Structure formats: structure tokens, C-alpha cells
């Protein structure tokens, strides 16, 4: 993966010119994200708290007058994928990259979602570069979608605000790519601001930028990429969502967000005959409460106090929602044993990354402990890097 400092609009514009023989009309960026807390709560109308990473997808683009969509990725060897905007259809998505989850389905899906919403979108030449690790639970797909949408929004004068871009990109991933994701990833990529975590109510997209500067408190937020690649389209994500919807129906609520944390004991009694649904519901209800508690800590300036909440969130993801894996569990265990204030998996699960809140003086010790634990277990070496709360989607060139 390219380091963020080596990844710039000039290089992406030059790559566009090499592929298409012309200068792009502009270059747009959209970041990957980590989720500080609030896992699998977004499609339950709950609260989440992501922050944008400095790792971005860059989209160099130019409009076309002939209704042709040409797509090229610097990360995928091969020729340009060529489609017609008028013919884009979820049923024919296999043409956009070879299978339903192929990379080109994501930008093609964004074009389709904009067109399907009645927006005047024409053809496009698009070249994509990215430093967001794929399959690491850092929302590389959302970054790709939002970068594409940001380019189209400006090139075709669509007048969309960042919330609208997020919703249309979610629709692209749901209906075109076939992943039933919630709204968090796209909103984080479109709306985050530097130096903040985004406190987002996924029911109505009300949001508040909460100052989050671990370095000012002598802390670092480390990302531990286990290098176990996950695929959210494999059915496990959809199964979790279906379980949550079943739980909401059983409890007579619109979404699990409407189950008060104070009523959790009665929920346990009501779902006692369905232990799987009970576990899924319990995770969502307690995780929503953990988001609120993290916000309370940050508002009070008590950054260190969020550590135990992160670790509790991991235990809930592991035991109640059952979306962890041995590598993620080991990352959390090794980090906390070496002195991390808290750690948890982040993202959709089944692989990907963990995060650890670590005192600056303990970063080397924690990093070494995680590396050694992975080596002792016979796992691939993890990749560790600091998470710096960064800017959302924007034009660079």
C-alpha cells in the first residue's frame, strides 16, 4: 500500500493523462475511516462515532458528452472498464468488474444511483488511486464511492451537500453492489473534519463534530491491521442485519435504537427462548450506550476514560455479535496486556483492523507486543500506524 505522503493529486492527474491521453478536469479525495465506537449500530438507527483517516482514495475525472463511462484503477492491473451510463443496472452489475463485488461496481453504482435519483449525470472518464487498505475494515469501498460522487457532483453541477452524497453512495452499495451496509462509512468519508470524531445519529443524520486530539493528551490511537481480509458481501453481514431486524420485530419497535438501555433486563427475559437474537440485540443496545458514554467522556476532556469502553465494545462484538476473529482477539489481548488503555476491533468484522488507545510512552512497547504475539501464533505480521483524525471529502486539484 502506498504511504499517504507519496500519494498526491499531481501523480493521480498524471496517471489519468497516461491512461486517457488528456488532462483531467480535476482531482477529488475521500478518506477511509476508523470507527472509534458504535459497531453495527448504524443500520439499527443508532449512534456511531467514526473519524476520517489521512489515507484517501483520489479520483481524477473528466466529463464525457457521449454517455460512456470509462473506469480505471491504479491498484488493479488490466484495461479500462467501459460501460454506458444509460445501460447501468444492478441486474447487470457483473459487467462492472467481473463479479458482483468487483471494484468497478462501486463507481459504476454511484453513477447509477445519481441517475436513478433523477440527477442529470452524463459520461465520465475516471482514474482512481488509493492508499486506503482494502479489506482492512477501514471503508475503502466508501472512500471510492464518495470520491466518485464528489467528482460527479462538481463536474455536473448537481448541487448535492455532503449528507446527500453519503445517502446516494450508500444506495449504490446497497442496491448496485449488493452489500446491505448502513450509512456510517459514507457519511464519515463525506463529512468528517480534521481533529474531530463525528458523533452521528444514523436515523436522521444529525451530527456533531466532537474534538478528539489524543496527541494533546499524550496519547496515540493505533490502528492494527491484522491483514486478515474480510468480505462483507459473503452473507455474514446480511445475517447479522436480519437478526437485528428480527429482534426489533419481536420487541415491537421500529429499530433496535428504540430499545432503552434501562430496559435491557426485560429484553433478556423476553428473548430468552431465542439466544442468538438475544445476543445480537444486547450488543446493539449496549453499544449504542457506549457511544453515548464515549461522547460524554470526550466532552468532559477525559480522553483516557474511553479506554475501558473500547475494550468492553470489543468483548460485545466478539461474544454477542460474533464478528471478531482470532487475529483481532489476539491484537486486542496483546495490546491491553502491554499497557494499552483500551482496544477493540473496528469495522464490519470477520477480519480487518483493531484500534488501541495507547500512552505515547508505551507505543513502542505495545507495538512490539502485538508483533511478537502474531509471530508466536504463526500469523502474518500486522501493520500498525497511528490514526490521525483527518478531513473528509474535498477537491484537491
C-alpha positions, 0 to 999 in steps of 0.5 A: 500500500502506498504511504499517504505522503507519496500519494498526491493529486499531481501523480493521480492527474498524471496517471489519468493523462497516461491512461486517457491521453488528456488532462483531467478536469480535476482531482477529488479525495475521500478518506477511509475511516476508523470507527472509534465506537458504535459497531453495527449500530448504524443500520439499527438507527443508532449512534456511531462515532467514526473519524476520517483517516489521512489515507484517501482514495483520489479520483481524477475525472473528466466529463464525457458528452457521449454517455460512456463511462470509462473506469480505471484503477491504479491498484488493479492491473488490466484495461479500462472498464467501459460501460454506458451510463444509460445501460447501468443496472444492478441486474447487470452489475457483473459487467462492472468488474467481473463479479458482483463485488468487483471494484468497478461496481462501486463507481459504476453504482454511484453513477447509477444511483445519481441517475436513478435519483433523477440527477442529470449525470452524463459520461465520465472518464475516471482514474482512481488511486488509493492508499486506503487498505482494502479489506482492512475494515477501514471503508475503502469501498466508501472512500471510492464511492464518495470520491466518485460522487464528489467528482460527479457532483462538481463536474455536473453541477448537481448541487448535492451537500455532503449528507446527500452524497453519503445517502446516494453512495450508500444506495449504490452499495446497497442496491448496485453492489449488493452489500446491505451496509448502513450509512456510517462509512459514507457519511464519515468519508463525506463529512468528517473534519480534521481533529474531530470524531463525528458523533452521528445519529444514523436515523436522521443524520444529525451530527456533531463534530466532537474534538478528539486530539489524543496527541494533546493528551499524550496519547496515540490511537493505533490502528492494527491491521491484522491483514486478515481480509474480510468480505462483507458481501459473503452473507455474514453481514446480511445475517447479522442485519436480519437478526437485528431486524428480527429482534426489533420485530419481536420487541415491537419497535421500529429499530433496535435504537428504540430499545432503552438501555434501562430496559435491557433486563426485560429484553433478556427475559423476553428473548430468552427462548431465542439466544442468538437474537438475544445476543445480537440485540444486547450488543446493539443496545449496549453499544449504542450506550457506549457511544453515548458514554464515549461522547460524554467522556470526550466532552468532559476532556477525559480522553483516557476514560474511553479506554475501558469502553473500547475494550468492553465494545470489543468483548460485545462484538466478539461474544454477542455479535460474533464478528471478531476473529482470532487475529483481532482477539489476539491484537486486542489481548496483546495490546491491553496486556502491554499497557494499552488503555483500551482496544477493540476491533473496528469495522464490519468484522470477520477480519480487518483492523483493531484500534488501541488507545495507547500512552505515547510512552508505551507505543513502542512497547505495545507495538512490539507486543502485538508483533511478537504475539502474531509471530508466536501464533504463526500469523502474518505480521500486522501493520500498525500506524497511528490514526490521525483524525483527518478531513473528509471529502474535498477537491484537491486539484 
